[in-house]
Amino acid sequence: MNATIKWGGAGLLLALAGTGFVISEIRHGIEVGNPLPVAYGGAVVLATVIAALLIIPSMRSSS
C-alpha cells in the first residue's frame, strides 16, 4: 500500500473524528448562547474541509 494513501487516509479519519466530537460542542454552545464553542467548532470544521481538499487529490494521483 502506498504511504500517501495510508497516512492520508489516517489523517482524514482523525480529522473526521475530531469534527464529529466538535459537533456536540457546537450544539452545546448554541443551546447556552456561548459563541466561543461555536466559533471554535466552525474553525475545526473549516480545517477539516481544507484538509480533505488538500489530501484527497494527492491520494488519487498516487494510486
PyMOL Python script that loads the backbone (N, CA, C, O; Angstrom):
from pymol import cmd

cmd.read_pdbstr("""\
ATOM      1  N   MET A   1       0.845  -1.176   0.000  1.00  0.00           N
ATOM      2  CA  MET A   1       0.000   0.000   0.000  1.00  0.00           C
ATOM      3  C   MET A   1       0.891   1.240   0.000  1.00  0.00           C
ATOM      4  O   MET A   1       1.906   1.301   0.694  1.00  0.00           O
ATOM      5  N   ASN A   2       0.492   2.201  -0.779  1.00  0.00           N
ATOM      6  CA  ASN A   2       1.234   3.446  -0.894  1.00  0.00           C
ATOM      7  C   ASN A   2       1.176   4.229   0.425  1.00  0.00           C
ATOM      8  O   ASN A   2       0.130   4.291   1.071  1.00  0.00           O
ATOM      9  N   ALA A   3       2.294   4.814   0.813  1.00  0.00           N
ATOM     10  CA  ALA A   3       2.352   5.565   2.072  1.00  0.00           C
ATOM     11  C   ALA A   3       1.443   6.784   2.050  1.00  0.00           C
ATOM     12  O   ALA A   3       0.872   7.151   3.077  1.00  0.00           O
ATOM     13  N   THR A   4       1.304   7.415   0.887  1.00  0.00           N
ATOM     14  CA  THR A   4       0.423   8.582   0.791  1.00  0.00           C
ATOM     15  C   THR A   4      -1.020   8.199   1.077  1.00  0.00           C
ATOM     16  O   THR A   4      -1.737   8.924   1.767  1.00  0.00           O
ATOM     17  N   ILE A   5      -1.439   7.071   0.551  1.00  0.00           N
ATOM     18  CA  ILE A   5      -2.810   6.612   0.788  1.00  0.00           C
ATOM     19  C   ILE A   5      -2.992   6.225   2.251  1.00  0.00           C
ATOM     20  O   ILE A   5      -4.007   6.558   2.862  1.00  0.00           O
ATOM     21  N   LYS A   6      -2.012   5.521   2.812  1.00  0.00           N
ATOM     22  CA  LYS A   6      -2.116   5.069   4.193  1.00  0.00           C
ATOM     23  C   LYS A   6      -2.171   6.251   5.166  1.00  0.00           C
ATOM     24  O   LYS A   6      -3.083   6.326   5.989  1.00  0.00           O
ATOM     25  N   TRP A   7      -1.215   7.166   5.084  1.00  0.00           N
ATOM     26  CA  TRP A   7      -1.163   8.277   6.028  1.00  0.00           C
ATOM     27  C   TRP A   7      -2.192   9.351   5.714  1.00  0.00           C
ATOM     28  O   TRP A   7      -2.698  10.009   6.623  1.00  0.00           O
ATOM     29  N   GLY A   8      -2.505   9.533   4.437  1.00  0.00           N
ATOM     30  CA  GLY A   8      -3.571  10.474   4.086  1.00  0.00           C
ATOM     31  C   GLY A   8      -4.913  10.000   4.596  1.00  0.00           C
ATOM     32  O   GLY A   8      -5.709  10.788   5.106  1.00  0.00           O
ATOM     33  N   GLY A   9      -5.161   8.704   4.457  1.00  0.00           N
ATOM     34  CA  GLY A   9      -6.404   8.140   4.979  1.00  0.00           C
ATOM     35  C   GLY A   9      -6.493   8.242   6.484  1.00  0.00           C
ATOM     36  O   GLY A   9      -7.556   8.534   7.033  1.00  0.00           O
ATOM     37  N   ALA A  10      -5.370   8.000   7.158  1.00  0.00           N
ATOM     38  CA  ALA A  10      -5.357   8.129   8.621  1.00  0.00           C
ATOM     39  C   ALA A  10      -5.607   9.573   9.039  1.00  0.00           C
ATOM     40  O   ALA A  10      -6.327   9.827  10.005  1.00  0.00           O
ATOM     41  N   GLY A  11      -5.021  10.507   8.323  1.00  0.00           N
ATOM     42  CA  GLY A  11      -5.234  11.929   8.635  1.00  0.00           C
ATOM     43  C   GLY A  11      -6.677  12.346   8.430  1.00  0.00           C
ATOM     44  O   GLY A  11      -7.241  13.076   9.245  1.00  0.00           O
ATOM     45  N   LEU A  12      -7.273  11.883   7.343  1.00  0.00           N
ATOM     46  CA  LEU A  12      -8.686  12.202   7.103  1.00  0.00           C
ATOM     47  C   LEU A  12      -9.586  11.576   8.156  1.00  0.00           C
ATOM     48  O   LEU A  12     -10.558  12.193   8.590  1.00  0.00           O
ATOM     49  N   LEU A  13      -9.272  10.364   8.566  1.00  0.00           N
ATOM     50  CA  LEU A  13     -10.070   9.706   9.599  1.00  0.00           C
ATOM     51  C   LEU A  13     -10.011  10.478  10.917  1.00  0.00           C
ATOM     52  O   LEU A  13     -11.033  10.668  11.577  1.00  0.00           O
ATOM     53  N   LEU A  14      -8.817  10.920  11.296  1.00  0.00           N
ATOM     54  CA  LEU A  14      -8.666  11.712  12.525  1.00  0.00           C
ATOM     55  C   LEU A  14      -9.400  13.047  12.420  1.00  0.00           C
ATOM     56  O   LEU A  14     -10.039  13.488  13.376  1.00  0.00           O
ATOM     57  N   ALA A  15      -9.307  13.681  11.263  1.00  0.00           N
ATOM     58  CA  ALA A  15      -9.996  14.966  11.077  1.00  0.00           C
ATOM     59  C   ALA A  15     -11.508  14.784  11.175  1.00  0.00           C
ATOM     60  O   ALA A  15     -12.191  15.601  11.792  1.00  0.00           O
ATOM     61  N   LEU A  16     -12.031  13.729  10.576  1.00  0.00           N
ATOM     62  CA  LEU A  16     -13.468  13.478  10.647  1.00  0.00           C
ATOM     63  C   LEU A  16     -13.913  13.112  12.062  1.00  0.00           C
ATOM     64  O   LEU A  16     -14.991  13.513  12.502  1.00  0.00           O
ATOM     65  N   ALA A  17     -13.085  12.355  12.767  1.00  0.00           N
ATOM     66  CA  ALA A  17     -13.410  12.015  14.157  1.00  0.00           C
ATOM     67  C   ALA A  17     -13.424  13.273  15.027  1.00  0.00           C
ATOM     68  O   ALA A  17     -14.301  13.437  15.875  1.00  0.00           O
ATOM     69  N   GLY A  18     -12.463  14.147  14.815  1.00  0.00           N
ATOM     70  CA  GLY A  18     -12.431  15.408  15.563  1.00  0.00           C
ATOM     71  C   GLY A  18     -13.641  16.267  15.268  1.00  0.00           C
ATOM     72  O   GLY A  18     -14.199  16.898  16.167  1.00  0.00           O
ATOM     73  N   THR A  19     -14.045  16.293  14.014  1.00  0.00           N
ATOM     74  CA  THR A  19     -15.229  17.063  13.634  1.00  0.00           C
ATOM     75  C   THR A  19     -16.477  16.481  14.288  1.00  0.00           C
ATOM     76  O   THR A  19     -17.349  17.222  14.741  1.00  0.00           O
ATOM     77  N   GLY A  20     -16.559  15.167  14.334  1.00  0.00           N
ATOM     78  CA  GLY A  20     -17.698  14.538  14.990  1.00  0.00           C
ATOM     79  C   GLY A  20     -17.785  14.894  16.466  1.00  0.00           C
ATOM     80  O   GLY A  20     -18.873  15.103  17.001  1.00  0.00           O
ATOM     81  N   PHE A  21     -16.630  14.961  17.119  1.00  0.00           N
ATOM     82  CA  PHE A  21     -16.607  15.340  18.537  1.00  0.00           C
ATOM     83  C   PHE A  21     -16.988  16.803  18.718  1.00  0.00           C
ATOM     84  O   PHE A  21     -17.700  17.150  19.661  1.00  0.00           O
ATOM     85  N   VAL A  22     -16.521  17.652  17.826  1.00  0.00           N
ATOM     86  CA  VAL A  22     -16.746  19.091  17.968  1.00  0.00           C
ATOM     87  C   VAL A  22     -18.202  19.469  17.683  1.00  0.00           C
ATOM     88  O   VAL A  22     -18.678  20.499  18.160  1.00  0.00           O
ATOM     89  N   ILE A  23     -18.901  18.653  16.918  1.00  0.00           N
ATOM     90  CA  ILE A  23     -20.304  18.966  16.633  1.00  0.00           C
ATOM     91  C   ILE A  23     -21.112  19.049  17.930  1.00  0.00           C
ATOM     92  O   ILE A  23     -22.009  19.884  18.045  1.00  0.00           O
ATOM     93  N   SER A  24     -20.803  18.195  18.902  1.00  0.00           N
ATOM     94  CA  SER A  24     -21.514  18.278  20.190  1.00  0.00           C
ATOM     95  C   SER A  24     -21.178  19.577  20.910  1.00  0.00           C
ATOM     96  O   SER A  24     -22.032  20.148  21.588  1.00  0.00           O
ATOM     97  N   GLU A  25     -19.948  20.046  20.771  1.00  0.00           N
ATOM     98  CA  GLU A  25     -19.573  21.325  21.382  1.00  0.00           C
ATOM     99  C   GLU A  25     -20.308  22.487  20.716  1.00  0.00           C
ATOM    100  O   GLU A  25     -20.720  23.432  21.389  1.00  0.00           O
ATOM    101  N   ILE A  26     -20.470  22.418  19.403  1.00  0.00           N
ATOM    102  CA  ILE A  26     -21.205  23.469  18.692  1.00  0.00           C
ATOM    103  C   ILE A  26     -22.655  23.501  19.163  1.00  0.00           C
ATOM    104  O   ILE A  26     -23.204  24.570  19.433  1.00  0.00           O
ATOM    105  N   ARG A  27     -23.270  22.328  19.261  1.00  0.00           N
ATOM    106  CA  ARG A  27     -24.655  22.255  19.731  1.00  0.00           C
ATOM    107  C   ARG A  27     -24.794  22.822  21.141  1.00  0.00           C
ATOM    108  O   ARG A  27     -25.735  23.561  21.431  1.00  0.00           O
ATOM    109  N   HIS A  28     -23.857  22.473  22.011  1.00  0.00           N
ATOM    110  CA  HIS A  28     -23.908  22.978  23.381  1.00  0.00           C
ATOM    111  C   HIS A  28     -23.744  24.505  23.390  1.00  0.00           C
ATOM    112  O   HIS A  28     -24.450  25.198  24.124  1.00  0.00           O
ATOM    113  N   GLY A  29     -22.834  25.021  22.596  1.00  0.00           N
ATOM    114  CA  GLY A  29     -22.640  26.464  22.528  1.00  0.00           C
ATOM    115  C   GLY A  29     -23.874  27.187  22.043  1.00  0.00           C
ATOM    116  O   GLY A  29     -24.193  28.272  22.528  1.00  0.00           O
ATOM    117  N   ILE A  30     -24.569  26.597  21.091  1.00  0.00           N
ATOM    118  CA  ILE A  30     -25.804  27.210  20.592  1.00  0.00           C
ATOM    119  C   ILE A  30     -26.878  27.183  21.674  1.00  0.00           C
ATOM    120  O   ILE A  30     -27.609  28.157  21.852  1.00  0.00           O
ATOM    121  N   GLU A  31     -26.970  26.071  22.393  1.00  0.00           N
ATOM    122  CA  GLU A  31     -28.002  25.943  23.430  1.00  0.00           C
ATOM    123  C   GLU A  31     -27.827  26.955  24.553  1.00  0.00           C
ATOM    124  O   GLU A  31     -28.802  27.550  25.011  1.00  0.00           O
ATOM    125  N   VAL A  32     -26.591  27.153  24.999  1.00  0.00           N
ATOM    126  CA  VAL A  32     -26.362  28.056  26.124  1.00  0.00           C
ATOM    127  C   VAL A  32     -26.099  29.485  25.672  1.00  0.00           C
ATOM    128  O   VAL A  32     -26.018  30.389  26.504  1.00  0.00           O
ATOM    129  N   GLY A  33     -25.965  29.703  24.377  1.00  0.00           N
ATOM    130  CA  GLY A  33     -25.750  31.053  23.866  1.00  0.00           C
ATOM    131  C   GLY A  33     -24.313  31.526  23.964  1.00  0.00           C
ATOM    132  O   GLY A  33     -24.059  32.730  23.933  1.00  0.00           O
ATOM    133  N   ASN A  34     -23.371  30.606  24.080  1.00  0.00           N
ATOM    134  CA  ASN A  34     -21.959  30.967  24.169  1.00  0.00           C
ATOM    135  C   ASN A  34     -21.343  30.877  22.773  1.00  0.00           C
ATOM    136  O   ASN A  34     -21.307  29.795  22.187  1.00  0.00           O
ATOM    137  N   PRO A  35     -20.855  32.001  22.228  1.00  0.00           N
ATOM    138  CA  PRO A  35     -20.334  31.974  20.860  1.00  0.00           C
ATOM    139  C   PRO A  35     -18.946  31.342  20.734  1.00  0.00           C
ATOM    140  O   PRO A  35     -18.544  30.981  19.628  1.00  0.00           O
ATOM    141  N   LEU A  36     -18.211  31.200  21.828  1.00  0.00           N
ATOM    142  CA  LEU A  36     -16.852  30.669  21.733  1.00  0.00           C
ATOM    143  C   LEU A  36     -16.802  29.221  21.238  1.00  0.00           C
ATOM    144  O   LEU A  36     -16.032  28.938  20.320  1.00  0.00           O
ATOM    145  N   PRO A  37     -17.589  28.285  21.801  1.00  0.00           N
ATOM    146  CA  PRO A  37     -17.563  26.922  21.260  1.00  0.00           C
ATOM    147  C   PRO A  37     -18.058  26.851  19.816  1.00  0.00           C
ATOM    148  O   PRO A  37     -17.608  26.007  19.041  1.00  0.00           O
ATOM    149  N   VAL A  38     -18.984  27.738  19.460  1.00  0.00           N
ATOM    150  CA  VAL A  38     -19.498  27.752  18.096  1.00  0.00           C
ATOM    151  C   VAL A  38     -18.399  28.205  17.134  1.00  0.00           C
ATOM    152  O   VAL A  38     -18.226  27.620  16.065  1.00  0.00           O
ATOM    153  N   ALA A  39     -17.662  29.240  17.512  1.00  0.00           N
ATOM    154  CA  ALA A  39     -16.567  29.730  16.665  1.00  0.00           C
ATOM    155  C   ALA A  39     -15.454  28.688  16.575  1.00  0.00           C
ATOM    156  O   ALA A  39     -14.907  28.449  15.498  1.00  0.00           O
ATOM    157  N   TYR A  40     -15.123  28.074  17.699  1.00  0.00           N
ATOM    158  CA  TYR A  40     -14.084  27.037  17.712  1.00  0.00           C
ATOM    159  C   TYR A  40     -14.508  25.856  16.844  1.00  0.00           C
ATOM    160  O   TYR A  40     -13.717  25.349  16.049  1.00  0.00           O
ATOM    161  N   GLY A  41     -15.735  25.426  16.994  1.00  0.00           N
ATOM    162  CA  GLY A  41     -16.241  24.310  16.200  1.00  0.00           C
ATOM    163  C   GLY A  41     -16.263  24.637  14.714  1.00  0.00           C
ATOM    164  O   GLY A  41     -15.935  23.794  13.879  1.00  0.00           O
ATOM    165  N   GLY A  42     -16.647  25.856  14.393  1.00  0.00           N
ATOM    166  CA  GLY A  42     -16.634  26.271  12.991  1.00  0.00           C
ATOM    167  C   GLY A  42     -15.234  26.237  12.407  1.00  0.00           C
ATOM    168  O   GLY A  42     -15.043  25.851  11.254  1.00  0.00           O
ATOM    169  N   ALA A  43     -14.258  26.641  13.206  1.00  0.00           N
ATOM    170  CA  ALA A  43     -12.864  26.604  12.746  1.00  0.00           C
ATOM    171  C   ALA A  43     -12.389  25.168  12.537  1.00  0.00           C
ATOM    172  O   ALA A  43     -11.653  24.892  11.590  1.00  0.00           O
ATOM    173  N   VAL A  44     -12.800  24.265  13.404  1.00  0.00           N
ATOM    174  CA  VAL A  44     -12.414  22.855  13.254  1.00  0.00           C
ATOM    175  C   VAL A  44     -13.049  22.257  12.000  1.00  0.00           C
ATOM    176  O   VAL A  44     -12.394  21.525  11.258  1.00  0.00           O
ATOM    177  N   VAL A  45     -14.312  22.565  11.767  1.00  0.00           N
ATOM    178  CA  VAL A  45     -14.990  22.062  10.569  1.00  0.00           C
ATOM    179  C   VAL A  45     -14.324  22.630   9.314  1.00  0.00           C
ATOM    180  O   VAL A  45     -14.122  21.904   8.340  1.00  0.00           O
ATOM    181  N   LEU A  46     -13.984  23.907   9.330  1.00  0.00           N
ATOM    182  CA  LEU A  46     -13.295  24.526   8.194  1.00  0.00           C
ATOM    183  C   LEU A  46     -11.933  23.870   7.960  1.00  0.00           C
ATOM    184  O   LEU A  46     -11.559  23.615   6.815  1.00  0.00           O
ATOM    185  N   ALA A  47     -11.197  23.598   9.026  1.00  0.00           N
ATOM    186  CA  ALA A  47      -9.897  22.937   8.900  1.00  0.00           C
ATOM    187  C   ALA A  47     -10.045  21.532   8.330  1.00  0.00           C
ATOM    188  O   ALA A  47      -9.197  21.084   7.558  1.00  0.00           O
ATOM    189  N   THR A  48     -11.107  20.839   8.702  1.00  0.00           N
ATOM    190  CA  THR A  48     -11.348  19.502   8.161  1.00  0.00           C
ATOM    191  C   THR A  48     -11.634  19.558   6.666  1.00  0.00           C
ATOM    192  O   THR A  48     -11.138  18.730   5.902  1.00  0.00           O
ATOM    193  N   VAL A  49     -12.426  20.526   6.257  1.00  0.00           N
ATOM    194  CA  VAL A  49     -12.738  20.671   4.828  1.00  0.00           C
ATOM    195  C   VAL A  49     -11.468  20.998   4.040  1.00  0.00           C
ATOM    196  O   VAL A  49     -11.237  20.429   2.973  1.00  0.00           O
ATOM    197  N   ILE A  50     -10.656  21.900   4.556  1.00  0.00           N
ATOM    198  CA  ILE A  50      -9.407  22.256   3.880  1.00  0.00           C
ATOM    199  C   ILE A  50      -8.471  21.054   3.807  1.00  0.00           C
ATOM    200  O   ILE A  50      -7.851  20.809   2.773  1.00  0.00           O
ATOM    201  N   ALA A  51      -8.372  20.316   4.892  1.00  0.00           N
ATOM    202  CA  ALA A  51      -7.517  19.120   4.889  1.00  0.00           C
ATOM    203  C   ALA A  51      -7.994  18.114   3.857  1.00  0.00           C
ATOM    204  O   ALA A  51      -7.183  17.525   3.142  1.00  0.00           O
ATOM    205  N   ALA A  52      -9.291  17.912   3.775  1.00  0.00           N
ATOM    206  CA  ALA A  52      -9.825  16.969   2.791  1.00  0.00           C
ATOM    207  C   ALA A  52      -9.539  17.447   1.374  1.00  0.00           C
ATOM    208  O   ALA A  52      -9.196  16.643   0.507  1.00  0.00           O
ATOM    209  N   LEU A  53      -9.677  18.745   1.130  1.00  0.00           N
ATOM    210  CA  LEU A  53      -9.409  19.280  -0.199  1.00  0.00           C
ATOM    211  C   LEU A  53      -7.938  19.166  -0.573  1.00  0.00           C
ATOM    212  O   LEU A  53      -7.605  19.086  -1.756  1.00  0.00           O
ATOM    213  N   LEU A  54      -7.065  19.157   0.409  1.00  0.00           N
ATOM    214  CA  LEU A  54      -5.635  19.012   0.126  1.00  0.00           C
ATOM    215  C   LEU A  54      -5.203  17.547   0.024  1.00  0.00           C
ATOM    216  O   LEU A  54      -4.358  17.206  -0.802  1.00  0.00           O
ATOM    217  N   ILE A  55      -5.773  16.695   0.851  1.00  0.00           N
ATOM    218  CA  ILE A  55      -5.308  15.310   0.934  1.00  0.00           C
ATOM    219  C   ILE A  55      -5.912  14.427  -0.166  1.00  0.00           C
ATOM    220  O   ILE A  55      -5.199  13.626  -0.772  1.00  0.00           O
ATOM    221  N   ILE A  56      -7.201  14.564  -0.426  1.00  0.00           N
ATOM    222  CA  ILE A  56      -7.865  13.657  -1.366  1.00  0.00           C
ATOM    223  C   ILE A  56      -7.248  13.701  -2.767  1.00  0.00           C
ATOM    224  O   ILE A  56      -7.027  12.639  -3.348  1.00  0.00           O
ATOM    225  N   PRO A  57      -6.958  14.874  -3.340  1.00  0.00           N
ATOM    226  CA  PRO A  57      -6.347  14.846  -4.677  1.00  0.00           C
ATOM    227  C   PRO A  57      -4.978  14.160  -4.705  1.00  0.00           C
ATOM    228  O   PRO A  57      -4.646  13.490  -5.682  1.00  0.00           O
ATOM    229  N   SER A  58      -4.187  14.318  -3.652  1.00  0.00           N
ATOM    230  CA  SER A  58      -2.888  13.660  -3.652  1.00  0.00           C
ATOM    231  C   SER A  58      -3.036  12.152  -3.489  1.00  0.00           C
ATOM    232  O   SER A  58      -2.206  11.392  -3.989  1.00  0.00           O
ATOM    233  N   MET A  59      -4.083  11.711  -2.797  1.00  0.00           N
ATOM    234  CA  MET A  59      -4.316  10.276  -2.667  1.00  0.00           C
ATOM    235  C   MET A  59      -4.742   9.687  -4.015  1.00  0.00           C
ATOM    236  O   MET A  59      -4.346   8.575  -4.364  1.00  0.00           O
ATOM    237  N   ARG A  60      -5.540  10.430  -4.758  1.00  0.00           N
ATOM    238  CA  ARG A  60      -5.995   9.950  -6.072  1.00  0.00           C
ATOM    239  C   ARG A  60      -4.845   9.869  -7.065  1.00  0.00           C
ATOM    240  O   ARG A  60      -4.750   8.920  -7.842  1.00  0.00           O
ATOM    241  N   SER A  61      -3.973  10.872  -7.032  1.00  0.00           N
ATOM    242  CA  SER A  61      -2.889  10.895  -8.012  1.00  0.00           C
ATOM    243  C   SER A  61      -1.812   9.860  -7.696  1.00  0.00           C
ATOM    244  O   SER A  61      -1.065   9.467  -8.592  1.00  0.00           O
ATOM    245  N   SER A  62      -1.713   9.412  -6.451  1.00  0.00           N
ATOM    246  CA  SER A  62      -0.679   8.453  -6.091  1.00  0.00           C
ATOM    247  C   SER A  62      -1.107   7.002  -6.258  1.00  0.00           C
ATOM    248  O   SER A  62      -0.280   6.097  -6.146  1.00  0.00           O
ATOM    249  N   SER A  63      -2.386   6.773  -6.524  1.00  0.00           N
ATOM    250  CA  SER A  63      -2.834   5.380  -6.661  1.00  0.00           C
ATOM    251  C   SER A  63      -2.659   4.840  -8.058  1.00  0.00           C
ATOM    252  O   SER A  63      -2.992   3.684  -8.319  1.00  0.00           O
TER     253      SER A  63
END
""", "prot")
cmd.dss("prot")
cmd.show_as("cartoon", "prot")
cmd.util.cbc("prot")
cmd.orient("prot")
